[in-house]
Amino acid sequence: MTTQLQRASAPLRDYVGDRFVQWRTGSTEGQIAVVTGLVAMTLVMTVVSLVDYGWMPATAFLIPILLGRLALRYRPLVVLVTMSILAVLATVAKEGLAPGRIAAMVALAIAAFIILYEASRSRTGLPGPLGEAMLVELKDRLQSQSVIPALPEGWRAQSSMASAGGAKFAGDFLVANLSEDGDHLEMVLVDVCGKGVAAGTQSLQFAGALGGLIGALPPLGLFAAANDFLLRQHWDDGFATAVHVLVNLRTGDYSIINAGHPPALHWNSSIEEWEIDGARGMALGIMARPEFHRSTGRIGWGNALMFYTDGVVESHSQDFTTGIERLRVSAKTVVTNGFDHASKKIVAGVAATDDDRAVLILSREL
């Protein structure tokens, strides 16, 4: 019996599934299916209201309009709102223009106008949930570049990021690449100038550009291309700080290029101190030919490199230099007993939350 019901319902299930897929793509067919269903819902509500207004008052017609705002583009939404308003006029005309019904009509009209106005300003041309889903999928695709590949035995990389105010989009991002032979790990930690939505959208665009170039260009060439990219954007706050590290996973030898970024820290297990790396350079996007100075070293067994953004060390109540010294002390306490979840602990220990914060640690463990 169950099998027969499943077979009988299969065409309906397939039809609904196809319409849902079409709706998710924003296609015309999907929009027609949704608006048809909501118009049918409005007609049923109209019949109920004409029979007994108490069961379906004018304010109830706001429900299909709200559903339409979630599922329809602007033009189909106009059709639905028009149908709803006409239905309310028909039911109220039958019942008579009592003060309460007039007030309900006015409230419905104002709400419908606000919904239509907000929908007309959508720049994606998609309903709210679809536009948001598209943006989130873009973010997820770009952030997949920040996933550090599996490293050889003895190596461990970890990162933690927190955005200002807990927003889903931030100006800090990471891109990483492991060479085909698995011998060289390349990572770039970036902090795009600014906060909020502007920094978030700029970082998405910049992350896409860097993600397509990392591994294809030598480190200095990568930073030169990134600098040219930012200069071409003509953003109001069109610069970014970045730090690049290239590590030979066989020997532990590394090189660091710093573009206006807070200095990297090197954990020296023999003295149990975080030492400040000497790489310095101009931030990206400020001038056409910035100079970058490379530092080199070796990550021995039990040692590590740490990279971080200025939100970790700088705040309104703490200057840059003082913040670095405090970070060295707090990070020493964190890693004394091992590097487990060290980046998360360091980010969680930052008191100021008005700026994006990111920490990246690459360790070579015994």
Helices and strands as residue ranges (DSSP letters): H 2-24, H 28-51, G 58-61, H 62-71, H 74-95, H 99-120, H 128-143, G 144-146, E 155-162, G 164-166, E 172-178, E 184-192, H 196-213, H 219-233, E 240-248, E 253-259, E 265-268, E 273-276, E 294-298, E 304-308, H 310-313, H 320-335, H 342-348, E 357-364
